Structures are given as C-alpha cells and as structure tokens.
C-alpha cells in the first residue's frame, strides 16, 4: 500500500503503544510532516501523539470529551470537543 508521498506503509508491522489505555480510542491521523500518528480518547478527552521513529509519546488532556482531530496544513492540529451547556 502506498500513500500520496510514495512511502511504503507496512501494515504487518503494526503494534500497540506501551502504556496507552484508551477508554474509546478513535480518529487516527498520520501526520506526514512530523512522522507521527495522532489519535484521541473520546471519553477521557485526551489527544495522543506517537512518533514511531523516535518512540516519543505525548498526551494532552483537554478536560472534556473530544469528537475528532485533524492535521492543519501549517502543522498544527484542529480538534472538536463536546461541551455541555
């Protein structure tokens, strides 16, 4: 399988990220510029980022449920959040 930048994606080498336990993990997005996968835990309200090449893992708690995440062309992220009124 090839993505738009012609890098080979080896689906047989998929693995779990040690120490990450999502209540409801969703919305995985590959950030091609920074070579990382970004995904969310909807129920816990956490955005996760993992760079497989370096093994670097970062998580941000948003304080509310999150519905999705997307990468911006400038390298930033955009997330939708659930807010009770």
Backbone as CSV, one residue per row, in Angstrom:
resi,resn,N_x,N_y,N_z,CA_x,CA_y,CA_z,C_x,C_y,C_z
1,UNK,0.841,-1.173,0.000,0.000,0.000,0.000,0.888,1.238,0.000
2,UNK,0.565,2.241,-0.786,1.362,3.461,-0.846,0.500,4.670,-0.547
3,UNK,1.076,5.625,0.194,0.358,6.871,0.422,0.777,7.877,-0.643
4,UNK,0.251,9.108,-0.587,0.483,10.068,-1.651,1.932,10.525,-1.794
5,UNK,2.760,10.314,-0.774,4.164,10.710,-0.893,5.049,9.557,-1.350
6,UNK,4.442,8.449,-1.720,5.134,7.265,-2.238,6.000,6.548,-1.216
7,UNK,5.761,6.752,0.073,6.444,5.966,1.086,5.681,4.676,1.289
8,UNK,6.372,3.578,1.460,5.727,2.298,1.676,5.213,2.211,3.101
9,UNK,3.991,1.739,3.251,3.399,1.531,4.558,3.305,0.027,4.775
10,UNK,3.977,-0.468,5.778,3.976,-1.892,6.073,2.930,-2.173,7.149
11,UNK,1.758,-2.635,6.738,0.689,-2.885,7.692,0.959,-4.085,8.578
12,UNK,1.862,-4.951,8.197,2.156,-6.122,9.024,3.014,-5.764,10.227
13,UNK,3.552,-4.555,10.284,4.388,-4.174,11.419,3.630,-3.310,12.428
14,UNK,2.306,-3.330,12.386,1.505,-2.573,13.343,1.760,-3.103,14.748
15,UNK,1.749,-2.207,15.723,1.970,-2.618,17.099,1.199,-1.692,18.031
16,UNK,1.075,-2.084,19.266,0.428,-1.233,20.255,1.477,-0.306,20.862
17,UNK,1.000,0.780,21.462,1.890,1.734,22.114,1.884,1.406,23.603
18,UNK,3.024,1.009,24.158,3.075,0.614,25.573,2.578,1.727,26.492
19,UNK,1.752,1.355,27.463,1.285,2.308,28.460,0.068,3.123,28.052
20,UNK,-0.428,2.963,26.832,-1.599,3.716,26.381,-2.832,2.832,26.516
21,UNK,-3.768,3.276,27.332,-5.005,2.536,27.549,-6.163,3.493,27.351
22,UNK,-6.767,3.447,26.184,-7.876,4.338,25.858,-9.207,3.720,26.270
23,UNK,-10.117,4.564,26.767,-11.481,4.123,27.037,-12.218,3.957,25.714
24,UNK,-11.989,4.888,24.779,-12.572,4.821,23.445,-11.642,5.537,22.471
25,UNK,-10.624,4.823,21.991,-9.641,5.387,21.068,-10.199,5.485,19.664
26,UNK,-10.048,6.631,19.021,-10.603,6.862,17.686,-9.794,7.906,16.938
27,UNK,-10.186,8.134,15.711,-9.720,9.229,14.854,-8.208,9.215,14.606
28,UNK,-7.628,8.046,14.262,-6.185,8.055,13.999,-5.865,8.818,12.711
29,UNK,-4.888,9.708,12.800,-4.469,10.520,11.658,-2.949,10.474,11.582
30,UNK,-2.420,10.155,10.407,-0.975,10.163,10.216,-0.539,11.571,9.842
31,UNK,0.356,12.143,10.629,0.940,13.462,10.363,2.217,13.228,9.571
32,UNK,2.121,13.353,8.266,3.241,13.045,7.381,4.423,13.979,7.601
33,UNK,4.161,15.250,7.856,5.228,16.237,8.043,6.103,15.886,9.246
34,UNK,5.458,15.534,10.371,6.188,15.243,11.611,6.376,13.754,11.880
35,UNK,5.969,12.903,10.938,6.103,11.449,11.057,5.600,10.942,12.398
36,UNK,4.324,11.207,12.665,3.708,10.784,13.922,2.254,10.410,13.662
37,UNK,1.712,9.590,14.532,0.286,9.301,14.485,-0.370,10.070,15.627
38,UNK,-1.480,10.690,15.317,-2.246,11.438,16.304,-3.607,10.764,16.399
39,UNK,-4.080,10.531,17.622,-5.387,9.915,17.821,-5.970,10.405,19.134
40,UNK,-7.248,10.144,19.347,-7.907,10.665,20.542,-8.500,9.546,21.380
41,UNK,-8.686,9.849,22.644,-9.524,9.040,23.526,-10.757,9.896,23.766
42,UNK,-11.846,9.547,23.098,-13.061,10.361,23.142,-13.547,10.557,24.571
43,UNK,-13.709,9.481,25.311,-14.316,9.561,26.638,-13.419,10.220,27.679
44,UNK,-12.123,9.986,27.611,-11.200,10.593,28.574,-10.794,12.014,28.179
45,UNK,-11.082,12.409,26.936,-10.753,13.764,26.491,-9.258,13.994,26.347
46,UNK,-8.564,13.024,25.749,-7.106,13.118,25.613,-6.714,13.005,24.139
47,UNK,-5.812,13.884,23.708,-5.202,13.775,22.382,-3.838,13.126,22.570
48,UNK,-3.600,12.050,21.838,-2.340,11.310,21.921,-1.528,11.538,20.647
49,UNK,-0.227,11.564,20.816,0.683,11.690,19.676,1.831,10.708,19.877
50,UNK,2.129,9.926,18.839,3.218,8.955,18.933,4.049,9.006,17.662
51,UNK,5.355,9.179,17.829,6.300,9.179,16.709,7.049,7.853,16.733
52,UNK,6.686,6.903,15.869,7.304,5.578,15.920,8.794,5.571,15.645
53,UNK,9.276,6.480,14.826,10.706,6.506,14.511,11.554,6.799,15.748
54,UNK,11.067,7.720,16.618,11.828,8.108,17.809,11.318,7.464,19.091
55,UNK,10.083,6.909,19.037,9.477,6.336,20.231,8.898,7.391,21.168
56,UNK,8.824,8.643,20.724,8.317,9.734,21.546,6.791,9.681,21.629
57,UNK,6.274,9.760,22.856,4.832,9.758,23.089,4.464,10.974,23.922
58,UNK,3.433,11.700,23.492,2.932,12.868,24.221,1.417,12.761,24.280
59,UNK,0.821,13.159,25.399,-0.634,13.179,25.539,-1.054,14.503,26.159
60,UNK,-2.149,15.046,25.636,-2.706,16.294,26.153,-4.120,16.040,26.640
61,UNK,-4.400,16.343,27.908,-5.747,16.224,28.450,-6.493,17.520,28.149
62,UNK,-7.650,17.406,27.498,-8.411,18.580,27.093,-9.497,18.961,28.100
63,UNK,-9.757,18.123,29.090,-10.729,18.461,30.120,-12.181,18.252,29.719
64,UNK,-12.421,17.683,28.546,-13.777,17.368,28.095,-13.675,16.316,26.995
65,UNK,-14.816,15.718,26.633,-14.790,14.717,25.570,-14.412,15.363,24.241
66,UNK,-13.705,14.606,23.403,-13.262,15.075,22.093,-13.909,14.196,21.038
67,UNK,-14.370,14.809,19.951,-15.039,14.051,18.900,-14.140,13.648,17.758
68,UNK,-13.129,14.476,17.440,-12.232,14.164,16.327,-11.014,15.067,16.384
69,UNK,-10.023,14.712,15.569,-8.816,15.528,15.434,-8.388,15.484,13.970
70,UNK,-7.843,16.586,13.491,-7.362,16.671,12.105,-6.080,17.484,12.086
71,UNK,-5.241,17.216,11.110,-3.991,17.961,10.962,-4.238,19.184,10.090
72,UNK,-3.645,20.305,10.468,-3.734,21.536,9.687,-2.555,21.611,8.729
73,UNK,-2.723,22.291,7.595,-1.624,22.395,6.622,-0.358,23.045,7.192
74,UNK,-0.513,23.910,8.211,0.655,24.584,8.803,1.360,23.727,9.851
75,UNK,0.865,22.494,10.075,1.495,21.597,11.038,0.784,21.518,12.365
76,UNK,-0.181,22.396,12.615,-0.939,22.348,13.856,-2.049,21.317,13.791
77,UNK,-2.829,21.250,14.856,-3.952,20.321,14.931,-5.241,21.089,15.162
78,UNK,-6.334,20.483,14.749,-7.670,21.007,15.000,-8.466,19.890,15.633
79,UNK,-9.099,20.160,16.780,-9.880,19.138,17.475,-11.291,19.656,17.716
80,UNK,-12.262,18.764,17.639,-13.626,19.118,18.013,-13.885,18.587,19.410
81,UNK,-14.553,19.359,20.215,-14.793,18.948,21.589,-16.268,19.021,21.927
82,UNK,-16.649,18.228,22.898,-18.014,18.182,23.377,-18.114,19.128,24.559
83,UNK,-19.091,20.025,24.523,-19.258,20.988,25.599,-20.709,20.976,26.047
84,UNK,-20.939,20.720,27.313,-22.306,20.756,27.822,-22.653,22.187,28.191
85,UNK,-23.879,22.543,27.942,-24.312,23.928,28.230,-25.124,23.962,29.508
